């Protein structure tokens, strides 16, 4: 679980209830929030007092699975790869990885 919540580590989740499973990226920032990439709500930073933990609990409650759990359950293929990041999303990820956010 620690790798799942480590700041600066981009993780991918999938919604197994959709066909194909809908991917959503998640990266915890260094100030208590997180960046969500894609999914049904589109890319956004947590805000309005929402924490990285609040967002992670929301994913779990909605049934999203980490990719490393979805692959052995054959929800997605072993060779699954995440969608290409938009320029804006890629820049935010870089800033979080560099501990600027």
WOMO-V406904 format. One record per helix or strand of 2 or more residues. SS is the DSSP state (H for helix, E for strand). FROM is the first residue (numbers start at 0). TO is the last residue. If there is no record, write none. Layout:
SS	FROM	TO
SS	FROM	TO
This chain:
H	1	4
E	10	14
E	21	27
E	33	37
E	43	44
H	51	60
E	63	65
H	66	69
H	86	96
